[in-house]
Amino acid sequence: MKKKILILAASLLAPVLANAACSDFMQTWMDKLHHGRTLDTRLAVCKEWPANPDLTLAVLPLPRRANNEDEGTDDVEILVADSASGSVIAHVYEPDAITFDAVRVDSIELDTARYQLKPGNRAFGVRVNYYGTSRPNPFGWTSLNLYTVEGQTLRKLVDRLVISSYSGENNGPCDGYHDSTTRTIDIGPAGREEYAALKIAEKSTHSVNGSVGENCADEDSPAKRRNFTLEYNNGRYVVPKALRQD
């Protein structure tokens, strides 16, 4: 019985220990790639790649010195490293990758869904979650970049595809409206250079909040749906302006 308990405890601790080892490499990566610069530890993220646990993915945001609490710009280093040693295998530096003023960055996430874009070429994603600071007019969105490993560098295949967004207005404790849009990605048939098309399914909803007596009530309009296809062309997937973060 004790042996079973120990095995269970070890399995529960494994993800925690993996995360700890991953974050322990961050200063080593900073010293190697950007010695002397400051890491934005609130937004920095890393994780083992489930498709290949021998590899670890990381996003290192680097604030500019002129940044303040109200506005600023972060450069970003994105890398793939050996999970055991922390040695950097491939990386890409993106200056001016994140800017903020009235819009802030809430978090950055590594997206390791099954982005098998062509045989032998699996991509991973970086999601950046933004939010507005206005309480009467809340808004925000999440953008997605997709990267693939090519030698010692990373190539961006999808640039700032907005996969979710919301906006609204609050006229009081009850009255207002809320709009939201979500987009999901499916892998389609192979196209140019054997890269699969990306099938985007979009769903948009509109909700109105109002007072009914002493209660608040929501009225939802029927959801609107649209579909898009992103094709690979000239080294990346072309994201239409309507789906792209400016």
Secondary structure per residue as TSV (DSSP state, phi and psi in degrees):
chain	resnum	aa	ss	phi	psi
A	1	M	-	360.0	-43.4
A	2	K	H	-61.6	-37.7
A	3	K	H	-63.1	-41.4
A	4	K	H	-64.0	-40.3
A	5	I	H	-63.6	-41.6
A	6	L	H	-64.9	-40.7
A	7	I	H	-63.5	-43.3
A	8	L	H	-63.8	-44.0
A	9	A	H	-61.8	-41.1
A	10	A	H	-64.1	-39.9
A	11	S	H	-68.1	-34.2
A	12	L	H	-71.2	-32.2
A	13	L	H	-81.3	-19.1
A	14	A	H	-55.0	-49.0
A	15	P	H	-61.5	-37.2
A	16	V	H	-63.6	-45.6
A	17	L	H	-65.1	-38.1
A	18	A	H	-63.0	-43.0
A	19	N	H	-63.8	-41.0
A	20	A	H	-61.6	-45.8
A	21	A	H	-63.1	-38.8
A	22	C	H	-62.3	-50.5
A	23	S	H	-67.9	-25.1
A	24	D	H	-64.2	-23.2
A	25	F	T	-82.8	-11.6
A	26	M	H	-60.2	-43.1
A	27	Q	H	-66.8	-35.1
A	28	T	H	-61.9	-44.4
A	29	W	H	-63.3	-42.0
A	30	M	H	-61.6	-45.1
A	31	D	H	-62.4	-35.9
A	32	K	H	-76.4	-43.4
A	33	L	H	-98.8	-30.5
A	34	H	S	-144.8	58.4
A	35	H	T	-58.1	131.0
A	36	G	T	92.9	-13.2
A	37	R	-	-91.5	161.3
A	38	T	-	-96.2	139.7
A	39	L	-	-94.0	133.1
A	40	D	-	-79.3	92.0
A	41	T	T	-67.7	-22.4
A	42	R	T	-67.3	-35.9
A	43	L	T	-101.0	-18.0
A	44	A	-	-61.1	142.9
A	45	V	E	-148.0	147.9
A	46	C	E	-152.1	154.8
A	47	K	E	-162.3	155.4
A	48	E	E	-69.9	140.8
A	49	W	-	-81.7	112.0
A	50	P	T	-58.1	-31.8
A	51	A	T	-68.2	-24.4
A	52	N	-	-153.2	87.2
A	53	P	T	-59.8	-13.6
A	54	D	T	-71.2	-13.0
A	55	L	E	-113.8	145.6
A	56	T	E	-121.5	139.0
A	57	L	E	-105.0	147.3
A	58	A	E	-151.0	148.9
A	59	V	E	-125.6	122.7
A	60	L	E	-117.6	101.7
A	61	P	E	-78.4	136.8
A	62	L	E	-122.0	103.6
A	63	P	E	-66.6	145.3
A	64	R	-	-76.9	152.0
A	65	R	T	-63.5	-29.8
A	66	A	T	-79.4	-3.4
A	67	N	-	-61.4	149.2
A	68	N	-	-137.0	-173.4
A	69	E	S	-67.7	-23.8
A	70	D	S	-95.2	-30.4
A	71	E	-	-155.6	158.7
A	72	G	E	170.8	-177.8
A	73	T	E	-139.8	137.5
A	74	D	E	-114.9	132.1
A	75	D	E	-81.7	162.6
A	76	V	E	-137.3	135.3
A	77	E	E	-109.8	126.8
A	78	I	E	-116.5	132.6
A	79	L	E	-144.5	159.9
A	80	V	E	-121.0	129.2
A	81	A	E	-129.6	161.3
A	82	D	E	-69.3	125.9
A	83	S	T	-64.9	-30.9
A	84	A	T	-80.7	-47.4
A	85	S	T	-98.1	-20.8
A	86	G	-	81.8	1.1
A	87	S	-	-63.1	132.6
A	88	V	E	-73.6	126.7
A	89	I	E	-97.3	-44.4
A	90	A	E	-150.6	148.7
A	91	H	E	-159.0	164.1
A	92	V	E	-144.5	138.4
A	93	Y	E	-104.9	127.8
A	94	E	E	-121.1	100.0
A	95	P	E	-69.8	149.7
A	96	D	E	57.6	32.0
A	97	A	E	-72.0	-32.9
A	98	I	E	-129.7	128.1
A	99	T	E	-125.3	150.1
A	100	F	E	-146.4	146.5
A	101	D	S	-147.6	-94.9
A	102	A	S	-75.6	-15.8
A	103	V	E	-106.8	130.9
A	104	R	E	-114.3	159.9
A	105	V	E	-94.9	119.7
A	106	D	E	-80.5	-43.5
A	107	S	E	-166.4	163.7
A	108	I	E	-122.1	137.5
A	109	E	E	-128.5	146.6
A	110	L	E	-93.8	125.3
A	111	D	E	-103.8	111.7
A	112	T	E	-112.8	34.3
A	113	A	E	-63.8	171.0
A	114	R	E	-81.1	79.6
A	115	Y	E	-92.6	71.2
A	116	Q	E	-85.8	90.1
A	117	L	E	-82.5	-26.0
A	118	K	E	-157.8	161.8
A	119	P	T	-55.8	128.0
A	120	G	T	76.3	9.1
A	121	N	E	-135.7	98.3
A	122	R	E	-107.4	132.2
A	123	A	E	-100.2	164.2
A	124	F	E	-129.7	161.2
A	125	G	E	-115.4	156.3
A	126	V	E	-124.7	119.1
A	127	R	E	-104.8	133.4
A	128	V	E	-117.3	123.4
A	129	N	E	-101.4	117.3
A	130	Y	E	-107.3	152.6
A	131	Y	E	-146.7	148.0
A	132	G	E	-86.0	155.7
A	133	T	-	-96.2	1.3
A	134	S	-	-84.0	123.8
A	135	R	S	-75.2	-42.2
A	136	P	S	-66.3	-28.6
A	137	N	S	-127.8	74.0
A	138	P	-	-68.3	143.2
A	139	F	E	-159.1	161.3
A	140	G	E	-180.0	171.7
A	141	W	E	-161.4	165.6
A	142	T	E	-124.3	126.6
A	143	S	E	-108.5	153.1
A	144	L	E	-127.3	129.4
A	145	N	E	-111.0	144.9
A	146	L	E	-117.6	136.8
A	147	Y	E	-128.3	151.6
A	148	T	E	-130.6	149.7
A	149	V	E	-83.2	126.9
A	150	E	E	-133.6	98.7
A	151	G	T	66.1	-122.3
A	152	Q	T	-101.2	12.3
A	153	T	E	-129.1	170.6
A	154	L	E	-114.5	135.2
A	155	R	E	-108.2	129.5
A	156	K	E	-82.4	122.0
A	157	L	E	-100.3	-30.9
A	158	V	E	-128.5	129.9
A	159	D	E	-116.8	112.9
A	160	R	E	53.6	49.1
A	161	L	E	-75.8	122.2
A	162	V	E	-79.4	115.1
A	163	I	E	-102.2	-10.8
A	164	S	E	-159.0	149.8
A	165	S	E	-156.1	157.1
A	166	Y	E	-150.4	155.0
A	167	S	E	-156.7	165.1
A	168	G	E	-177.6	-176.1
A	169	E	E	-148.5	133.4
A	170	N	E	-114.3	117.2
A	171	N	S	-97.4	5.6
A	172	G	S	164.8	-166.9
A	173	P	S	-66.7	-17.5
A	174	C	S	-128.3	-40.8
A	175	D	-	-82.9	139.8
A	176	G	E	159.3	-168.4
A	177	Y	E	-146.6	165.8
A	178	H	E	-147.9	127.1
A	179	D	E	-115.2	139.7
A	180	S	E	-143.9	148.3
A	181	T	E	-135.4	133.8
A	182	T	E	-126.3	146.7
A	183	R	E	-131.6	132.9
A	184	T	E	-114.2	153.9
A	185	I	E	-117.5	128.9
A	186	D	E	-118.8	148.5
A	187	I	E	-85.0	123.4
A	188	G	E	-97.8	-163.1
A	189	P	E	-71.9	159.2
A	190	A	E	-66.5	143.0
A	191	G	-	-127.8	-129.7
A	192	R	G	-59.8	135.1
A	193	E	G	53.2	28.8
A	194	E	G	71.9	6.4
A	195	Y	-	-78.1	131.9
A	196	A	E	-71.2	147.1
A	197	A	E	-70.2	150.5
A	198	L	E	-104.7	119.4
A	199	K	E	-93.3	117.3
A	200	I	E	-105.2	121.9
A	201	A	E	-107.8	121.7
A	202	E	E	-110.0	138.0
A	203	K	E	-131.8	124.4
A	204	S	E	-119.6	138.8
A	205	T	E	-130.6	151.8
A	206	H	E	-132.1	126.5
A	207	S	E	-125.7	137.9
A	208	V	E	-114.3	131.4
A	209	N	E	-105.9	136.8
A	210	G	E	-152.4	167.2
A	211	S	E	-88.6	132.3
A	212	V	E	-125.9	97.8
A	213	G	T	65.8	-124.2
A	214	E	T	-96.3	5.0
A	215	N	E	-112.6	162.7
A	216	C	E	-101.8	141.1
A	217	A	E	-135.1	146.2
A	218	D	E	-106.7	139.7
A	219	E	E	-123.6	116.2
A	220	D	E	-99.2	130.1
A	221	S	-	-79.6	157.4
A	222	P	-	-58.2	140.1
A	223	A	-	-66.5	143.8
A	224	K	E	-104.1	137.7
A	225	R	E	-126.8	141.0
A	226	R	E	-141.2	158.5
A	227	N	E	-128.0	142.5
A	228	F	E	-133.1	157.0
A	229	T	E	-126.8	125.6
A	230	L	E	-100.5	123.2
A	231	E	-	-104.4	145.3
A	232	Y	E	-77.3	130.1
A	233	N	E	-157.2	129.6
A	234	N	T	55.1	43.1
A	235	G	T	91.8	-1.6
A	236	R	E	-160.1	171.9
A	237	Y	E	-88.4	132.3
A	238	V	-	-82.8	117.7
A	239	V	-	-99.2	118.2
A	240	P	-	-58.6	150.5
A	241	K	G	-57.0	-35.5
A	242	A	G	-65.9	-20.2
A	243	L	G	-107.1	3.3
A	244	R	B	-112.2	142.1
A	245	Q	-	-72.4	129.3
A	246	D	-	-70.6	360.0
